[in-house]
Amino acid sequence: MIDGEALSYQTSIIWECFPSNIEVLIDDTLFKTNATFARAISLETELNRVINEAVDRIWSRFDDDHSGELDKEETRNFLKLVLAHCPPPNNYDEATFDELFVTIDEDRNGLIEKHEMAVFIKKLCSTQGATEALADI
């Protein structure tokens, strides 16, 4: 005989049987209360994962020479696209491009590495409208 009591797994899962259908409803409060999953993903970890994913998409779209770094022209193309959708003072301005490039290029080698872009995106995402702009990449 199949019923909720026979299929019950501890107290966290509720089994409901309907003709030709079995539904499993999981109540995760027990897992949270008992700290069953000690390694919960923090908000910061998830943010870093999303930013790294965005950086990978940027590289696949804008690293034209596949060097693993963005040169000035590749960075310019990226910034024109993304910052065009951001409200001032974060919108793209050719007159201040060199200053912005130097800001992103932390080690001053004339190329943008992925970790430098991740830092820039974190700063950019702290401003309103930037998150939507990155979604267009």
C-alpha positions as CSV (number, residue, x, y, z in Angstrom):
1,M,0.0,0.0,0.0
2,I,1.3,3.4,-1.0
3,D,0.4,6.3,1.2
4,G,2.0,9.3,2.8
5,E,3.1,7.4,5.9
6,A,4.7,4.5,4.1
7,L,6.7,6.8,1.8
8,S,7.6,9.4,4.4
9,Y,11.3,10.2,4.6
10,Q,12.0,11.6,8.0
11,T,9.7,14.6,8.5
12,S,10.9,16.9,5.7
13,I,9.2,15.2,2.8
14,I,5.5,15.0,2.3
15,W,4.2,12.4,-0.2
16,E,0.9,12.9,-1.9
17,C,-0.5,10.2,-4.2
18,F,-3.1,10.9,-6.8
19,P,-4.3,8.6,-9.5
20,S,-1.4,8.2,-12.0
21,N,0.6,11.0,-10.2
22,I,3.0,11.2,-7.3
23,E,3.9,14.6,-6.0
24,V,6.8,15.2,-3.6
25,L,6.7,18.4,-1.6
26,I,9.9,19.2,0.3
27,D,9.9,21.5,3.3
28,D,13.5,22.8,3.6
29,T,13.0,24.4,7.0
30,L,14.1,21.2,8.7
31,F,17.4,21.3,6.7
32,K,18.0,24.9,7.7
33,T,17.1,24.4,11.3
34,N,19.4,21.4,11.6
35,A,22.1,23.0,9.5
36,T,22.1,19.9,7.3
37,F,23.9,21.8,4.6
38,A,26.8,23.5,6.3
39,R,28.2,24.9,3.1
40,A,25.3,27.2,2.0
41,I,26.2,29.5,-0.8
42,S,26.7,33.1,0.4
43,L,25.3,36.1,-1.4
44,E,28.9,37.3,-2.1
45,T,29.8,33.9,-3.6
46,E,26.8,34.0,-5.9
47,L,27.6,37.6,-6.9
48,N,31.2,36.6,-7.8
49,R,29.9,33.6,-9.8
50,V,27.6,35.9,-11.8
51,I,30.3,38.5,-12.4
52,N,32.8,35.8,-13.5
53,E,30.2,34.5,-15.9
54,A,29.7,38.0,-17.3
55,V,33.5,38.5,-17.7
56,D,33.7,35.2,-19.6
57,R,30.9,36.5,-21.9
58,I,32.7,39.8,-22.4
59,W,35.9,38.0,-23.4
60,S,34.1,35.7,-25.8
61,R,32.5,38.7,-27.5
62,F,35.1,41.5,-27.3
63,D,38.5,39.7,-27.2
64,D,38.9,39.8,-31.0
65,D,42.5,38.6,-31.1
66,H,41.9,35.9,-28.5
67,S,44.9,37.1,-26.4
68,G,43.1,36.6,-23.1
69,E,43.3,40.3,-22.4
70,L,41.4,43.3,-23.8
71,D,43.5,46.0,-25.5
72,K,42.4,49.6,-25.7
73,E,40.2,49.2,-28.8
74,E,38.5,46.0,-27.5
75,T,37.9,47.8,-24.2
76,R,36.5,50.8,-26.0
77,N,34.0,48.6,-28.0
78,F,32.9,47.0,-24.8
79,L,32.5,50.3,-22.9
80,K,30.6,51.9,-25.8
81,L,28.0,49.1,-25.7
82,V,27.6,48.7,-22.0
83,L,27.9,52.3,-20.8
84,A,25.6,53.6,-23.5
85,H,22.7,52.2,-21.4
86,C,23.8,53.6,-18.1
87,P,22.6,57.0,-16.8
88,P,25.1,59.8,-16.3
89,P,27.7,60.1,-14.9
90,N,28.4,56.4,-15.8
91,N,27.5,56.7,-19.5
92,Y,30.2,56.4,-22.2
93,D,32.1,59.5,-23.0
94,E,35.0,59.4,-25.6
95,A,36.6,62.4,-24.0
96,T,37.2,60.5,-20.7
97,F,37.9,57.1,-22.2
98,D,41.7,57.2,-21.5
99,E,41.0,58.1,-17.9
100,L,38.5,55.3,-17.5
101,F,40.8,52.8,-19.2
102,V,43.6,53.7,-16.7
103,T,41.1,53.3,-13.8
104,I,40.2,49.7,-15.0
105,D,43.9,48.8,-15.8
106,E,45.1,48.5,-12.2
107,D,48.6,47.2,-13.1
108,R,49.1,49.9,-15.8
109,N,50.3,47.4,-18.4
110,G,48.0,48.8,-21.1
111,L,45.8,45.7,-21.2
112,I,42.7,44.7,-19.2
113,E,42.8,41.3,-17.5
114,K,39.8,39.4,-16.4
115,H,40.3,40.1,-12.7
116,E,40.5,43.8,-13.5
117,M,37.3,43.7,-15.4
118,A,35.6,41.8,-12.5
119,V,36.6,44.7,-10.1
120,F,35.3,47.2,-12.6
121,I,32.0,45.4,-13.0
122,K,31.5,45.2,-9.2
123,K,31.9,49.0,-9.1
124,L,29.7,49.5,-12.1
125,C,26.9,47.3,-10.7
126,S,26.8,49.4,-7.6
127,T,25.3,52.1,-9.7
128,Q,21.7,52.1,-10.8
129,G,21.0,50.9,-14.3
130,A,24.3,49.1,-14.8
131,T,22.9,45.6,-14.1
132,E,20.5,46.0,-17.0
133,A,23.3,47.2,-19.3
134,L,25.4,44.1,-18.5
135,A,22.4,41.8,-19.3
136,D,22.6,43.1,-23.0
137,I,26.1,41.6,-23.5
